[in-house]
Amino acid sequence: MITENDLQSRVEITPINGSEIEINMGPHHPSTHGVIRFILFLDGEIVVRAVADVGYLHRSIEKIAENLPYPMFMPYTDRVDYVAAINCNLGYALAVESLAGLEVPERATWLRMIGAELNRINSHLIAVGALAMDVGATTPFVHAIREREYILDLLEILTGTRMNNNYVRFGGVCQDVPEDFFKKTEKFLDHFVLFLGEFNRLLTTNKIFLERLINVGILTGDQALGFSFSGPNLRASGVGHDLRRIDPYCFYSDMEFSVPVGSGVKGTTGDSFDRFIVRIDEMLESVKILRQIMSKIKEGPIQSKIPRKIVLPAGESYHRSEAPRGELGFHIVSDGKSNMPYRIKIRTGSFAAMTSLSELFKGMMVADVVAYFASLDVVAPEVDR
Amino acid sequence: MINLIYMFVFSLVYLLLLALTAGILTYVERRIAGRMQSRIGPNRVGIQGILQFIADLIKGVQKEDIIPADAYAFLFKIAPYLVFMGVFLTLVPIPFGAYTLMEDLDVGIYYVLAMASYVVIGLMIGGWASNNKWSLLGGMRSAAQKISYEIPAALGVFIVVIMSGSMNFQKIVAAQGASPVDWFVFRNPFTFIAFNLFFIASLAEGNRVPFDIPEAESELVSGYNTEYSGMRFLFFFLAEWGNLVVIGALVTCMFFGGGSFWYEWKISIPAPGRDPIVFEVLGFLWFLFKTFFFVFVIIWIRWTLPRLRIDQLMDICWKYMVPIGLISSLGIVIWMYFIPENSTIDRIVRLTLTSLGAITVLYFKYRVYKNLKITKATIYANPFV
């Protein structure tokens, strides 16, 4: 949190002149997606400079990890990004498994991928819905949430819980699925493609919606890389960087899917509309992946034998995976003696996205601030951890 | 003296009836919104939730009336009443029937325009006196918006005044007829433009989506009414929904033939043999039907469209609507000079415009059915069943 002194040192001190007002946006502002705070200096409607303030949702997850055995930290990874919990589970499990050299049965990997892709659709629905909400369209948001409910139902069948699933275990997953799960998922996917068509007719082709997003918050590829963006935000800027393609994990190398890249369909490459449309396209790609998984999945064990006490060899390693909000990296340092990590550092996409705000907000209008911030799909717990 | 008492009682009844209508409209809007968003809406209080607004009212009255410590208390207190008065005074000259009106003003239209701008004062006072920067921004936005959109609204009205040759609402209604061919909206291209100008400008003046930037929830928290609570807050909302009735009634009067009910509209006593009361009631109901149709359209727009940005809002007003309005005002004069009423060309144009209107409505219905077919209407059903 920023104290008055910090603020003085962080913002180049130009005294507020008569036409400028300092305005506090957040931490409980309807469109800050949780508890994030900006301090905006406005000249009328236009932002002269801005400071993004993070830390209101800090739960010391990384510190907690240092005091827990590796398996016991798994539920905490749900809380890193509650919108896409299985993706975080998966990232952590993969990091530990690769260090400890644990085997994962084939069916377990497929199930993990199903969970991850369902969660990706879930997360992107929230992203596009919240973006619609923030530019003033209430109905598309509710429609997106309605579809998300169906995904949550599916996740409930898969994992036993609707959110914060805690599904992945080292060397497998926590439970197998009933047979009708695949039939239901198939049915949902058929329905979901139709739904996206309706959603596009209602929102994506709407003139006002386009006007609000096109050429707002343009980030070139270099700029996006400079801010260490990743995931859909980076791809929207025209950089085809998808870890599922570049650095495949699970069975993503066997999957046929394209990586949607922002091309400035309506305006400039890397504007807010590109970030929106990339997410819509990615949902369709996830549908494709899910269909392939369900045609390939076979019966088999879901959990391999793992040692009772997991002790990682001394050293450090970084493992990354593609979460809905960008690269999710687990940097694990082990001293080689205890069954607890010496240090875990989690790298999240939302935090990188936050770094761009002070720069990009300059010269925007208040309405653009909201639209740009929503298009980044920042989730507060992922920023602070 | 008796006259004064009579006036007082009559206006009290009028006020109560309109407050009741506004209250019911809050219920109607929530039900329609629920329907559009695949949810139910309020259905607990009374039959199908019809008494919900009374429950809300009681709740509002019971709440503490908080006045922020640094607010300018006097102005803060009176602002909601000013807004409320501004909206409800607009209803005075509107003829709901041949006799069902408060006052047959000869300068009815002038009066309505004046009262409509009177609302701005209340909103600005409310925004300023709250001593909240978000409220202040909301108040400033509303002032800028309303003053700008007065002009296209006035230009739209101007065309009607030229057509009917009077500012008296009774005479404007009398200048039209019962059948769609006689309505001003389908008279000639310029009146059609005037209708669109007036309707859009009214939406902007009533702070309705897509022009609801003064209270933009996701940007300004709640705009000018952020700091209000309890009954004062409800007064703002009563005014907002009262304004819906005003817009609907004005549009009905000026462009859609008012309450003309398939008999010759006479301001003097109707011809012998006709029961004036029956005609009065039928005309009143017909007027209400048309009014609520437009209220429905406004609600429908609100739950469909996103919100504009303030510069786009101003662009629409000054770059498009004002020039179009000025050109149409000139056009209507030329039209009336060269094409006398009831000449062949006049009749052809009327018939063409009316049938174009009918075709548009039919085409819209066809498109809705087509889209429902594409989505197989499963969109609204649970995919798992």
Chai-1 contact restraints between the chains, C-beta under 6 A:
chainA,res_idxA,chainB,res_idxB,connection_type,confidence,min_distance_angstrom,max_distance_angstrom,comment,restraint_id
A,I21,B,K133,contact,1.0,0.0,6.0,A-B,restraint_1
A,I23,B,K133,contact,1.0,0.0,6.0,A-B,restraint_2
A,P30,B,E217,contact,1.0,0.0,6.0,A-B,restraint_3
A,P30,B,S218,contact,1.0,0.0,6.0,A-B,restraint_4
A,S31,B,S218,contact,1.0,0.0,6.0,A-B,restraint_5
A,E45,B,I310,contact,1.0,0.0,6.0,A-B,restraint_6
A,D134,B,S218,contact,1.0,0.0,6.0,A-B,restraint_7
A,V135,B,P306,contact,1.0,0.0,6.0,A-B,restraint_8
A,G136,B,P306,contact,1.0,0.0,6.0,A-B,restraint_9
A,G136,B,R307,contact,1.0,0.0,6.0,A-B,restraint_10
A,A137,B,P306,contact,1.0,0.0,6.0,A-B,restraint_11
A,T139,B,M36,contact,1.0,0.0,6.0,A-B,restraint_12
A,T139,B,Q37,contact,1.0,0.0,6.0,A-B,restraint_13
A,T139,B,W303,contact,1.0,0.0,6.0,A-B,restraint_14
A,V142,B,Q37,contact,1.0,0.0,6.0,A-B,restraint_15
A,R146,B,S38,contact,1.0,0.0,6.0,A-B,restraint_16
A,K184,B,F384,contact,1.0,0.0,6.0,A-B,restraint_17
A,K187,B,P383,contact,1.0,0.0,6.0,A-B,restraint_18
A,F188,B,P383,contact,1.0,0.0,6.0,A-B,restraint_19
A,H191,B,T378,contact,1.0,0.0,6.0,A-B,restraint_20
A,H191,B,P383,contact,1.0,0.0,6.0,A-B,restraint_21
A,L194,B,T375,contact,1.0,0.0,6.0,A-B,restraint_22
A,F195,B,I379,contact,1.0,0.0,6.0,A-B,restraint_23
A,E198,B,T375,contact,1.0,0.0,6.0,A-B,restraint_24
A,E198,B,I379,contact,1.0,0.0,6.0,A-B,restraint_25
A,I208,B,P210,contact,1.0,0.0,6.0,A-B,restraint_26
A,I208,B,L305,contact,1.0,0.0,6.0,A-B,restraint_27
A,I208,B,P306,contact,1.0,0.0,6.0,A-B,restraint_28
A,I208,B,L308,contact,1.0,0.0,6.0,A-B,restraint_29
A,F209,B,P306,contact,1.0,0.0,6.0,A-B,restraint_30
A,E211,B,Q312,contact,1.0,0.0,6.0,A-B,restraint_31
A,V366,B,E219,contact,1.0,0.0,6.0,A-B,restraint_32
A,A367,B,E219,contact,1.0,0.0,6.0,A-B,restraint_33
A,A367,B,R309,contact,1.0,0.0,6.0,A-B,restraint_34
A,V370,B,S218,contact,1.0,0.0,6.0,A-B,restraint_35
A,V370,B,E219,contact,1.0,0.0,6.0,A-B,restraint_36
